[in-house]
Amino acid sequence: MPFAIHELHNAYRTYRQFLDCNPPPHHARYIFPFFRGSYFVYRKVDVSRITEIAKAISANPSYVDVGCGYGDFLNKVRQLLPNATGMEKDPSIFYAFQISKPDYISLMPAEGLAEPVDVVFVGWMEPGQDFRRFVAKCTKCIITTFDTGGQCGINCACEYEEFGFHRVAWWRTPSWIDVNAELMNRYYAPSLDSGKKEQLAKLRTAHNLWYVYAKPELTAKIKSSLKWWLKKGENPDDRFDFESILDECGFHYMEDLPGLTNDRKLWDVKFD
């Protein structure tokens, strides 16, 4: 666990104090992601893409979110894949704050993944950890988010080629830290004048990469299905309410970020 219990309690007190100040809607999601959101940023299109990938493998796919925390992203996936489940290794995050654990979240580490599953999602691998081989042996499709800022695994090792997988596709989104920085500059840094805020906004970047991996026998099928979905099915106007914060902070769907040197367009899927 990256934090001791007393550290989490201190963070929770700060979180409650923040809520007592009646902040604008959804700010807590990107300022206190542990309690209110996730460590990766997503839109509804991300959930839809994952669903389409899963259904390319099976009409009734099995899906496990490894390291799901309180299940923020998992709950969105379950709206489209009702049988989706999650795994969280640390039971104290529920017990310490008297939060009820849903039946569809199992308390076990990634090493406990034993039954075959169609799709495994890994949205977060703590710095210093590497459970990829345990995930790779139980599935033929892995979808993972990769924080290029270094907050992922051992030496940012979140790739799966060495385990016999091919990368099918990838796309870029901001990390929670990217959004957090914009929110802090805009709302919580009174010493910054409007000119300085505008100057900093031009430097915004996006550190999170979504990777889709599959065994060779599934690569063509998943690629074809995802391409069809992007052309015929994806609807960026079908949104979660918190996506307004992303737009406000300059992280629009298909936004071109000048601060990036290449592959600058957000949520733009690239195929390998």
Disulfide bonds with the S-S distance in Angstrom:
Cys152-Cys158 1.90
